[in-house]
């Protein structure tokens, strides 16, 4: 816990929020606050000198859907999203939501907060990257949109500049023929994949693996090669793809155990066997 008394600001409008960001560009921003309690996956309260709490901004609680996408505000909790999940969100996200935080924290933890935890890849991140989600970043005087993948893409450049805050998550509502999510029992691995196509031809494949590392694993070269192939894939093609993903995982993160690599290959195998069947 930090020494001294931290200053906590609770804006109630977007205008108040941007004014505070201008005055305190280095403030720690939070909504549910679970990231403050578990900063490194260990339960301990860590408070920086200045905090800005988003939960007073009612506008950021909104969950809205159009024909093309789903918008989730920074204050929308996992519980709130789960209440409408079966009607408005892709099946991949519906399957992911129960695994993000324990039941007792679902009224506090937010999906946007899960994305913005940069120290490690949180449970929702592989799913949101697979679905092509983007986030809205606001600052005093303007804003921009960037892919969720930018937060955990291995770049040395921080996705948020001082004085910026993520206010909204946008999830495309595209059609997918296969959607698969898995989280291992030991929580070491989170895996998400989607595939779509037409007339027995694979048109789009995304396979995203998350671990305790700060970056996700994604073999874009393999995805590009799978696109355009006839479905269903043959056993040899599937085994080769699984082995390539295993090799890419070993090269990307030397902390993966042999069992981790086995489970990654098994996930890819299971997913690809479903494509076109």
C-alpha positions as CSV (number, residue, x, y, z in Angstrom):
1,X,0.0,0.0,0.0
2,X,1.3,3.4,-0.9
3,X,2.4,5.8,1.8
4,X,0.3,8.9,2.5
5,X,-3.3,9.4,1.6
6,X,-4.1,9.0,-2.1
7,X,-6.4,11.4,-3.7
8,X,-9.5,9.8,-5.3
9,X,-11.6,11.7,-7.9
10,X,-15.1,10.5,-8.9
11,X,-16.4,12.3,-12.0
12,X,-20.1,12.0,-13.0
13,X,-20.0,13.1,-16.6
14,X,-17.6,12.6,-19.5
15,X,-16.8,16.3,-19.4
16,X,-15.7,16.1,-15.8
17,X,-13.6,13.0,-16.7
18,X,-11.7,14.7,-19.5
19,X,-11.1,17.7,-17.3
20,X,-9.6,15.5,-14.6
21,X,-7.5,13.7,-17.2
22,X,-6.1,17.1,-18.3
23,X,-5.2,18.0,-14.7
24,X,-3.9,14.6,-13.7
25,X,-2.6,12.8,-16.8
26,X,-0.6,10.3,-14.7
27,X,-3.6,9.3,-12.5
28,X,-4.5,5.6,-12.1
29,X,-7.9,5.0,-13.6
30,X,-10.3,2.3,-12.5
31,X,-13.9,1.2,-12.7
32,X,-14.5,-2.0,-10.6
33,X,-11.2,-1.8,-8.8
34,X,-10.4,-5.5,-8.9
35,X,-7.1,-4.6,-10.6
36,X,-6.1,-2.6,-7.6
37,X,-6.7,-5.5,-5.3
38,X,-4.9,-8.1,-7.5
39,X,-2.2,-6.0,-9.2
40,X,0.1,-9.0,-9.9
41,X,-2.4,-11.8,-9.4
42,X,-1.6,-11.7,-5.7
43,X,-4.2,-10.3,-3.3
44,X,-2.8,-7.0,-1.9
45,X,-4.1,-3.5,-2.0
46,X,-1.9,-1.1,-4.0
47,X,-3.0,2.5,-4.2
48,X,-1.1,5.1,-6.3
49,X,-1.0,8.8,-5.3
50,X,-3.9,9.9,-7.5
51,X,-6.9,7.8,-8.7
52,X,-9.9,8.5,-10.9
53,X,-12.9,6.3,-10.4
54,X,-15.1,5.8,-13.5
55,X,-18.0,4.3,-11.7
56,X,-19.7,7.7,-11.2
57,X,-20.1,8.2,-15.0
58,X,-23.4,6.7,-15.8
59,X,-23.0,7.0,-19.5
60,X,-20.1,4.5,-19.4
61,X,-22.4,1.7,-18.1
62,X,-24.2,1.4,-21.4
63,X,-24.4,-1.8,-23.4
64,X,-25.8,-1.1,-26.9
65,X,-26.2,-3.1,-30.0
66,X,-26.6,-2.3,-33.7
67,X,-26.8,-4.7,-36.6
68,X,-23.0,-4.5,-37.1
69,X,-21.5,-4.3,-33.6
70,X,-21.9,-4.4,-29.8
71,X,-20.7,-1.4,-27.7
72,X,-19.8,-2.1,-24.1
73,X,-19.0,0.9,-21.8
74,X,-16.0,1.0,-19.5
75,X,-18.3,0.7,-16.4
76,X,-20.3,-2.3,-17.8
77,X,-19.7,-5.2,-15.4
78,X,-19.2,-8.8,-16.3
79,X,-22.6,-9.5,-14.5
80,X,-24.4,-6.9,-16.6
81,X,-23.0,-8.2,-19.9
82,X,-23.8,-11.8,-18.8
83,X,-27.5,-10.8,-18.3
84,X,-27.8,-10.0,-22.0
85,X,-25.2,-12.3,-23.4
86,X,-27.4,-15.0,-24.9
87,X,-29.4,-12.5,-26.9
88,X,-26.8,-10.0,-28.1
89,X,-23.2,-11.2,-28.0
90,X,-21.3,-13.8,-30.1
91,X,-21.2,-17.3,-28.6
92,X,-17.5,-17.2,-28.2
93,X,-17.9,-14.3,-25.7
94,X,-20.8,-16.0,-24.0
95,X,-18.6,-19.0,-23.3
96,X,-15.8,-16.8,-22.1
97,X,-17.7,-14.6,-19.6
98,X,-18.1,-17.1,-16.8
99,X,-14.3,-17.7,-16.7
100,X,-13.1,-14.1,-16.4
101,X,-13.5,-13.6,-12.7
102,X,-15.0,-15.6,-9.8
103,X,-18.8,-15.2,-9.2
104,X,-18.3,-12.9,-6.2
105,X,-16.5,-10.3,-8.4
106,X,-18.8,-10.2,-11.4
107,X,-20.7,-7.2,-10.0
108,X,-17.4,-5.3,-9.8
109,X,-15.1,-6.4,-12.5
110,X,-15.5,-4.9,-16.0
111,X,-14.7,-6.2,-19.4
112,X,-12.9,-3.1,-20.4
113,X,-10.8,-3.3,-17.2
114,X,-9.9,-6.9,-18.1
115,X,-8.6,-5.7,-21.5
116,X,-6.6,-2.8,-19.9
117,X,-4.6,-5.0,-17.5
118,X,-1.2,-4.9,-19.3
119,X,0.9,-7.0,-16.9
120,X,-0.5,-10.2,-18.3
121,X,-3.0,-11.5,-20.8
122,X,-6.4,-11.7,-19.0
123,X,-9.1,-14.2,-19.8
124,X,-11.2,-12.1,-22.2
125,X,-8.3,-10.9,-24.3
126,X,-7.8,-13.9,-26.7
127,X,-11.6,-14.0,-27.3
128,X,-11.8,-10.3,-28.0
129,X,-8.8,-10.4,-30.4
130,X,-10.3,-13.3,-32.2
131,X,-13.6,-11.4,-32.6
132,X,-11.7,-8.3,-34.0
133,X,-12.8,-6.0,-31.1
134,X,-11.6,-2.5,-30.8
135,X,-11.5,0.1,-28.0
136,X,-12.3,3.8,-27.9
137,X,-9.6,5.9,-26.3
138,X,-10.6,9.4,-25.1
139,X,-8.5,12.3,-24.0
140,X,-9.1,16.0,-23.5
141,X,-9.9,17.4,-26.9
142,X,-10.4,14.2,-28.9
143,X,-10.3,10.4,-29.2
144,X,-9.3,7.4,-31.3
145,X,-10.1,3.7,-31.8
146,X,-7.4,1.0,-31.7
147,X,-7.7,-2.9,-31.9
148,X,-7.6,-4.8,-28.6
149,X,-4.6,-6.6,-30.1
150,X,-2.5,-3.4,-29.7
151,X,-2.7,-3.8,-25.9
152,X,-1.0,-7.2,-25.9
153,X,0.9,-7.3,-29.2
154,X,4.4,-7.2,-27.9
155,X,5.1,-3.5,-28.9
156,X,7.4,-1.5,-26.6
157,X,5.1,1.5,-27.1
158,X,2.4,1.9,-24.4
159,X,-1.2,1.7,-25.9
160,X,-2.3,4.6,-23.7
161,X,-0.6,7.9,-23.5
162,X,-0.7,10.0,-20.3
163,X,-4.1,11.6,-20.0
164,X,-5.9,8.9,-22.0
165,X,-8.6,6.5,-20.9
166,X,-10.5,3.6,-22.5
167,X,-14.2,4.5,-22.5
168,X,-15.8,1.9,-24.8
169,X,-15.3,-1.6,-26.3
170,X,-16.7,-2.4,-29.7
171,X,-17.2,-6.0,-30.7
172,X,-18.1,-6.7,-34.4
173,X,-21.2,-9.0,-34.8
174,X,-19.9,-10.9,-37.8
175,X,-21.1,-14.4,-38.6
176,X,-18.9,-17.3,-37.6
177,X,-19.4,-21.0,-38.5
178,X,-17.2,-22.3,-35.7
179,X,-16.4,-20.6,-32.4
180,X,-14.3,-22.3,-29.7
181,X,-13.1,-21.2,-26.2
182,X,-11.1,-23.1,-23.7
183,X,-9.4,-22.2,-20.4
184,X,-7.2,-24.9,-18.8
185,X,-8.0,-26.0,-15.2
186,X,-4.8,-24.6,-13.9
187,X,-5.6,-21.2,-15.7
188,X,-2.2,-21.2,-17.4
189,X,-3.7,-21.1,-20.9
190,X,-6.7,-19.3,-22.4
191,X,-7.5,-20.2,-26.0
192,X,-10.0,-18.7,-28.5
193,X,-10.6,-19.4,-32.2
194,X,-13.2,-18.5,-34.9
195,X,-13.7,-19.7,-38.5
196,X,-16.1,-18.7,-41.2
197,X,-16.5,-19.6,-44.9
198,X,-18.9,-20.4,-47.7
199,X,-19.4,-23.2,-50.2
200,X,-17.1,-25.5,-48.3
201,X,-14.2,-23.0,-48.5
202,X,-12.6,-21.5,-45.4
203,X,-12.5,-17.8,-45.7
204,X,-11.4,-16.5,-42.3
205,X,-9.5,-18.2,-39.4
206,X,-8.2,-16.7,-36.1
207,X,-6.5,-18.7,-33.4
208,X,-5.4,-16.8,-30.3
209,X,-3.6,-18.2,-27.3
210,X,-3.1,-16.3,-24.0
211,X,-0.9,-17.3,-21.1
212,X,0.6,-15.6,-18.0
213,X,2.9,-13.7,-20.3
214,X,2.0,-10.1,-21.3
215,X,1.6,-10.9,-25.0
216,X,-0.7,-13.2,-26.9
217,X,0.3,-16.0,-29.3
218,X,-1.1,-15.8,-32.8
219,X,0.4,-17.4,-36.0
220,X,-0.9,-15.1,-38.7
221,X,1.1,-17.0,-41.4
222,X,-0.7,-20.2,-40.5
223,X,-4.1,-18.4,-40.5
224,X,-3.4,-17.0,-43.9
225,X,-2.5,-20.4,-45.3
226,X,-5.7,-22.0,-43.9
227,X,-7.9,-19.3,-45.5
228,X,-8.9,-20.5,-49.0
229,X,-8.6,-24.2,-48.3
230,X,-11.5,-26.6,-48.8
231,X,-13.3,-27.7,-45.7
232,X,-13.4,-30.1,-44.0
233,X,-9.6,-30.3,-43.7
234,X,-7.9,-33.7,-43.9
235,X,-6.3,-35.3,-40.9
236,X,-2.8,-34.6,-42.3
237,X,-3.5,-30.9,-42.8
238,X,-4.9,-30.6,-39.3
239,X,-1.9,-32.4,-37.7
240,X,0.5,-30.2,-39.6
241,X,-1.3,-27.1,-38.5
242,X,-1.3,-28.2,-34.9
243,X,2.4,-29.0,-35.0
244,X,3.2,-25.5,-36.5
245,X,1.2,-23.9,-33.7
246,X,3.1,-25.9,-31.2
247,X,6.4,-24.9,-32.8
248,X,5.4,-21.2,-32.8
249,X,4.4,-21.4,-29.2
250,X,7.8,-22.9,-28.2
251,X,9.6,-20.2,-30.1
252,X,7.5,-17.3,-28.7
253,X,7.6,-18.3,-25.0
254,X,10.3,-20.5,-23.6
255,X,8.4,-20.8,-20.3
256,X,5.8,-23.0,-22.0
257,X,6.1,-26.5,-20.6
258,X,5.8,-29.7,-22.7
259,X,2.3,-30.1,-21.3
260,X,1.4,-26.5,-22.3
261,X,2.5,-27.2,-25.9
262,X,0.6,-30.5,-25.9
263,X,-2.6,-28.6,-24.8
264,X,-2.1,-25.9,-27.4
265,X,-1.7,-28.4,-30.2
266,X,-4.7,-30.3,-28.9
267,X,-6.9,-27.2,-28.9
268,X,-5.9,-26.4,-32.5
269,X,-6.6,-30.0,-33.5
270,X,-10.1,-29.9,-31.9
271,X,-10.9,-26.6,-33.4
272,X,-9.9,-27.5,-37.0
273,X,-11.7,-30.8,-36.9
274,X,-14.9,-28.7,-36.3
275,X,-14.3,-26.5,-39.3
276,X,-16.6,-27.5,-42.2
277,X,-18.3,-30.3,-40.3
